[in-house]
Amino acid sequence: MKSPSGKMVGIFYFALPLIVSAFTFFWNSANYPSGPSNDEGIYIRRAMHVLSGFGPQESLLYDHPYFSQIFMAGVFSLINYPHILNPTVDSVESIKMIFFVPRIIMAIIALVDTALVYMISKYWYNNRTIAITASTLFAVMPLTDPIRRVLLESIQLPFFLLSVLFAICATKKIRATNSNRGINYRQILFILLSGIFLGLAIFTKIPIFTMIPLIVFIIYKNNKIKRILTLWVVPVIAIPLFWPAYALYKNQLSLWFNGIYFQTHRGVQTFVETIKYHFQYDPLLVSLGLIGIVFSTIKKDLFILIWAVPFIVFLYSVGFVSTWHIVPLIPLFCIAVARLVHDLSQLIRKKNTQKILPFMLLLVISSYSLYTYTVVIMASDNSTDFEVVSFIVKYLYEDAHTETNNKDNIILISSPFYSWVPKYVFNLNNYQAVDYLDNVFVKSKKVLMVLDSQWEHRAKNNMLGAKMIESYRTYSKDKIATFGGNGAGNYDVSIYEFDSSK
């Protein structure tokens, strides 16, 4: 039985990374990370689509499964979002709060991720030092920035980590038990929960299926538990099948296959380019993480290798990897670094130095990262983007309440970041949103085009489809508003209007 002091040490070890995580992930959530995110706008919009009762499939594009929007819609419904905010048309602060709430939800999920990284590390390696090192690195390193946004990988990560944790709990002796006993109900429950959570993770985004070998490896470490592997496999396979089953039900299975092909053959950015990007952004964790994986190869740590290799091989083979696609590797990098630091410290003969060195290194790394992180978080500001959304809402609201005959819908060409709020928060239906990736030439009597720096860069450098380039050249002439300064900054947003009736 642990002494009271031992329990307090355990609580301190667990609480410290959570406190640091709460500081980094919750602070200035609405403004950091900065800049509008195309994908974040899409996934919030899809959640609002489900919340409004329109079903899980938003369009004819079958690009991802449905669990993310179902999960977020469930959370939104639970907290009565966005009605709880009482948003008003003429308030920029209301717009800020509309974006703030989803970011706070992601911060809570990130806090859960931190706790799961701690528990996975502690139970697998039976070592608190590795656990606190891994979870603290997860809490303070810039590589975790994508987790702050409403992205598929951010929503998926805790479900994947829960699957790993429950598999470990089923095979490890967390409590003293009689080794001669058979499988007990608690182990069966853990195996089933592990399968359910991995099934939900795959139902969020398909590439996480590459983690199946990892969970199978964990389960097969115990000869008794592996006999009920079928109990784990059933939900892993059955839950994601709801996606193609829904397409079959809608008689759209051919569209489902086309969507899968589209997602895996875009070839915009490779895995190597993504790693280079993250190396420039967070060279410390990426470098140490890769070194930790190599070290694990030397030490024959199959837990880390089976986590890393299938997923990396898959990303390398598909040929299209965005910066946030490596999110499932971030906990692995932190655990690999923690094991590297711990094992290297064991080479020192002095026992006191062995114990202190990992914490000293963690203190140095965390202090440096927190300092640089704090500066960036404090300087980050999305007020320009909130002002743009507010302008669009007021523009559409005034148009909707103008009494004219034969009034046509406005076409709003913009990033999804700007276009979902008028419809799903203020119930404005007098416009049709067109994303720059839609690649259509817009033909309408009234067009509102919103160009931020990302949008304009893609348009000017012919990085869009030919039809959208034509739309850009046609409608980006009559500027009616500019936000973000004097029109010269990278974060400026310009709004153009085409109105054939004027």
Beta strands, then each sheet from edge to edge (+ up, - down):
strand 1: 410-413
strand 2: 431-434
strand 3: 446-451
strand 4: 479-483
strand 5: 493-499
sheet 1: 2+ 1+ 3+ 5- 4+
end
